[in-house]
Amino acid sequence: MWDAIVAGAGPAGAMAALILSRAGHRTLLTDRIGSDRFRIGETLPEVAGRLLRSIGLPAPETDGPHAAVGGVFLSWNSDELIALDSFRSPAGHGWRLDRKRFDADLRTAAIAAGAAYRNDRELEGAHAADARGARLKDVFGEGWIACGDAAMSFDPISGQGIFSALHGGLTAGTAVAAALNGRTELIDEYSARINDVWTIYRKRLRSIYQSERRWPAACFWSRWRDAGFAAN
Ligand SMILES: Cc1cc2nc3c(=O)[nH]c(=O)nc-3n(C[C@H](O)[C@H](O)[C@H](O)COP(=O)(O)OP(=O)(O)OC[C@H]3O[C@@H](n4cnc5c(N)ncnc54)[C@H](O)[C@@H]3O)c2cc1C
């Protein structure tokens, strides 16, 4: 009955379901019972707004439930507090999201594109991954493909999880839509891109963590040192 079943209706899954449905494939988007629970607010970079607009979806409204990020204060390898004003950023401001609402709006867009949605079951065989970042060795196999955190998750310091989930859902959905029409080459391109993103991300992460040298004996930093990231 279904051409594609998307397990998990977060940003990645909802985006993949939307793309598959727009391509005319009968798509079921599923999530677990209670998936519409409260989620802590997270930050979405402006580049994600451009991605959403590029496929005809609105960027988060700042007069709605989401708040514009005027800037950030950070203290890294120094006790001095540095202010980074979004006004000076060529990309503009990002958003402090109401995550529940953001995810619900994406699901609504997928449903409007033709996807069916059910949140009445728990997928078996799901596994937990390291919150500091992890990825699948293979992101696709016979009859399946992974995207979003299920394929590759990032250390929260990177702030790129939701954008990457949206982009992953878009590219994986596009690749599967093509494969369902007999063209499988985009699946390999998708997999190669995941490898490239991971390589760049790990390099940047190492450089960020190595540049903080204040607490070499602290447990958190010694764990990073053991993983080959911290400076001391
Ligand atoms: C502490 C922390 C802070 C973060 N801060 C940011 C931030 O500021 N900015 C940012 O961009 N990213 C941030 N992230 C990362 C971001 O939350 C994720 O990258 C993003 O949610 C990934 O989207 P996704 O669609 O892949 O997965 P999810 O949003 O996790 O969606 C997965 C969906 O699958 C469903 N599901 C899971 N298991 C099952 C099952 N067994 N059966 C059925 N359904 C299931 C879930 O209910 C959920 O709806 C943070 C992460 C953490 C841990």
The ligand as a MOL file (V3000), in Angstrom:
LIG
                    3D

  0  0  0     0  0            999 V3000
M  V30 BEGIN CTAB
M  V30 COUNTS 53 58 0 0 0
M  V30 BEGIN ATOM
M  V30 1 C 21.1990 18.8370 24.6260 0
M  V30 2 C 20.9850 19.0490 23.1440 0
M  V30 3 C 20.8790 20.3420 22.6600 0
M  V30 4 C 20.7100 20.5620 21.2840 0
M  V30 5 N 20.6340 21.8470 20.8260 0
M  V30 6 C 20.4940 22.0570 19.5090 0
M  V30 7 C 20.3950 23.3890 19.0020 0
M  V30 8 O 20.4050 24.3800 19.7450 0
M  V30 9 N 20.2730 23.5420 17.6490 0
M  V30 10 C 20.2420 22.4650 16.7970 0
M  V30 11 O 20.1410 22.6760 15.5700 0
M  V30 12 N 20.2960 21.2000 17.2540 0
M  V30 13 C 20.4170 20.9680 18.5890 0
M  V30 14 N 20.4490 19.6810 19.0480 0
M  V30 15 C 20.3040 18.5680 18.0880 0
M  V30 16 C 18.8470 18.3980 17.5890 0
M  V30 17 O 17.9610 18.2390 18.6830 0
M  V30 18 C 18.7700 17.1580 16.6840 0
M  V30 19 O 19.8610 17.1320 15.8140 0
M  V30 20 C 17.4650 17.1230 15.8500 0
M  V30 21 O 16.3300 17.0500 16.6830 0
M  V30 22 C 17.5080 15.9220 14.9110 0
M  V30 23 O 16.2970 15.8240 14.2210 0
M  V30 24 P 15.7940 14.3830 13.7320 0
M  V30 25 O 14.5380 14.6000 12.9790 0
M  V30 26 O 16.8870 13.6360 13.1010 0
M  V30 27 O 15.5100 13.5970 15.1070 0
M  V30 28 P 14.4750 13.9370 16.2740 0
M  V30 29 O 14.1250 15.3680 16.3220 0
M  V30 30 O 15.0340 13.2920 17.4980 0
M  V30 31 O 13.1690 13.1530 15.8210 0
M  V30 32 C 13.1350 11.7270 15.8680 0
M  V30 33 C 11.6840 11.2930 15.9490 0
M  V30 34 O 11.6740 9.8680 15.9800 0
M  V30 35 C 10.7510 9.4320 16.9510 0
M  V30 36 N 11.1700 8.1340 17.4720 0
M  V30 37 C 12.2920 7.8660 18.1730 0
M  V30 38 N 12.3280 6.5680 18.5020 0
M  V30 39 C 11.2130 6.0080 17.9750 0
M  V30 40 C 10.6850 4.6890 17.9900 0
M  V30 41 N 11.3110 3.6900 18.5930 0
M  V30 42 N 9.5010 4.4530 17.3410 0
M  V30 43 C 8.8390 5.4680 16.6980 0
M  V30 44 N 9.3030 6.7460 16.6690 0
M  V30 45 C 10.4700 6.9970 17.3040 0
M  V30 46 C 10.8070 10.5100 18.0390 0
M  V30 47 O 9.5920 10.5500 18.7930 0
M  V30 48 C 11.0130 11.7950 17.2320 0
M  V30 49 O 9.8100 12.4480 16.9080 0
M  V30 50 C 20.6250 19.4360 20.4020 0
M  V30 51 C 20.7050 18.1410 20.9090 0
M  V30 52 C 20.8850 17.9480 22.2550 0
M  V30 53 C 20.9820 16.5240 22.7650 0
M  V30 END ATOM
M  V30 BEGIN BOND
M  V30 1 1 1 2
M  V30 2 1 2 3
M  V30 3 2 2 52
M  V30 4 2 3 4
M  V30 5 1 4 5
M  V30 6 1 4 50
M  V30 7 2 5 6
M  V30 8 1 6 7
M  V30 9 1 6 13
M  V30 10 2 7 8
M  V30 11 1 7 9
M  V30 12 1 9 10
M  V30 13 2 10 11
M  V30 14 1 10 12
M  V30 15 2 12 13
M  V30 16 1 13 14
M  V30 17 1 14 15
M  V30 18 1 14 50
M  V30 19 1 15 16
M  V30 20 1 16 17
M  V30 21 1 16 18
M  V30 22 1 18 19
M  V30 23 1 18 20
M  V30 24 1 20 21
M  V30 25 1 20 22
M  V30 26 1 22 23
M  V30 27 1 23 24
M  V30 28 2 24 25
M  V30 29 1 24 26
M  V30 30 1 24 27
M  V30 31 1 27 28
M  V30 32 2 28 29
M  V30 33 1 28 30
M  V30 34 1 28 31
M  V30 35 1 31 32
M  V30 36 1 32 33
M  V30 37 1 33 34
M  V30 38 1 33 48
M  V30 39 1 34 35
M  V30 40 1 35 36
M  V30 41 1 35 46
M  V30 42 1 36 37
M  V30 43 1 36 45
M  V30 44 2 37 38
M  V30 45 1 38 39
M  V30 46 1 39 40
M  V30 47 2 39 45
M  V30 48 1 40 41
M  V30 49 2 40 42
M  V30 50 1 42 43
M  V30 51 2 43 44
M  V30 52 1 44 45
M  V30 53 1 46 47
M  V30 54 1 46 48
M  V30 55 1 48 49
M  V30 56 2 50 51
M  V30 57 1 51 52
M  V30 58 1 52 53
M  V30 END BOND
M  V30 END CTAB
M  END
